[in-house]
Amino acid sequence: MAHTINFTPGPSQLYFTVEDHTRQAFKAQIPSRSHRSSQFEGIFKSATEGLRTLLNIPDNFCIVFTGSATEIWERIIQNLTGHTSHHFVNGAFSQKFYDTALQLNRQPTITLVPAGKGFTEPGNIPVTELIALTHNETSTGVSLPLHVLQNIRNNNPAALVAVDAVSSLPHPEFDYSTFDSVFFSVQKGFGLPAGLGVWIVNEKCLAKAELLVSKGISIGSYHTLPSLIAHAKKNQTPATPNVLGIYLLSKVVEDMNRRGIQTIRRETEYKAAIVYQALDSHPLIRAFVQEPDIRSKTVLVAECGEHTTALAQHLLQRGMLPGDGYGAQKKTQLRFANFPAHSKEQYEMLTDALQAFRG
Ligand SMILES: *Cc1c(COP(=O)(O)O)cnc(C)c1O
């Protein structure tokens, strides 16, 4: 039986090789291997080196693993700030990053715009230890233009910059000099089972965590940045990690490197373009984000109003599962993940089905 195509942003459709890699992992008893074994160190090394190639990560950045991206929000606030952080908030995920700072008793400041809007200029930011940005706001389908990221960086040279790229990587081609940290979890663009966060940090982040410790400020106890990095240098982790998840990541990254990141990027852009075109020319539904510069290429949001249920039904009948609108938009919007696991053919099918929909 053919699977329903899963366009939900997360967990999203599995990358097409995941099932075989999982079978292979169990055959080789990978999930029962000690995380202190040389076999695990080889898996760790293969995952991090593969990611370095795929995402063109420079040598001054270290790659460490956590349980989720939500965990990384907390680790960033704990390890990279003593008192302040500034958050660009335009939806539920960027809001949660800000809330994490509040919950940890920091004094975060905020630049807030309504849902569906984004940031097209750097604006004025108070002096702060850390600037928190969300490259792709998954709840609304708004992305941060890379030239704005660059300007924010240039205007605030003393602050660390952290970028949540959970629902956009591996698509964006980042300039790593524009931030100090970037992170994602694997159940979105990498098409893997959930339960693994990937945190990429430069030497300035480590120095900041060590400075906080030297001042007697707590950076927590679980997964502190200095211990994550010290272990990563030995291709290890402080606690027993999601060994299966790291193994599957190494394999899918290998597959993506074979396919080529430029091909993945080109296909992502083609798929986004045909669906936005269908939405822009449709008589009943439209793209939620109207400004082309901030439209996400990887999470496409359709404003469907009273047609939402009928459209979802129309797509399901054709073997396609759309993502619900987020939170309050559940009854009026549908979201479509556009990840490497979604083929061109699947996106052409989706485009045809959207065009054929007449309520
Ligand atoms: C899904 C998501 C998260 C949270 O990821 P988890 O792995 O569930 O913790 C954070 N930020 C963004 C932008 C997301 O889309």
The ligand as an ORCA input file, in Angstrom:
! r2SCAN-3c Opt
* xyz 0 1
  C       9.975     22.256     15.968
  C      10.731     23.486     16.325
  C      11.407     23.622     17.544
  C      11.351     22.574     18.618
  O      11.985     21.398     18.218
  P      11.941     20.117     19.186
  O      12.872     19.165     18.525
  O      10.513     19.669     19.210
  O      12.383     20.556     20.526
  C      12.116     24.786     17.770
  N      12.151     25.774     16.875
  C      11.524     25.680     15.686
  C      11.612     26.819     14.718
  C      10.788     24.537     15.374
  O      10.139     24.452     14.203
*
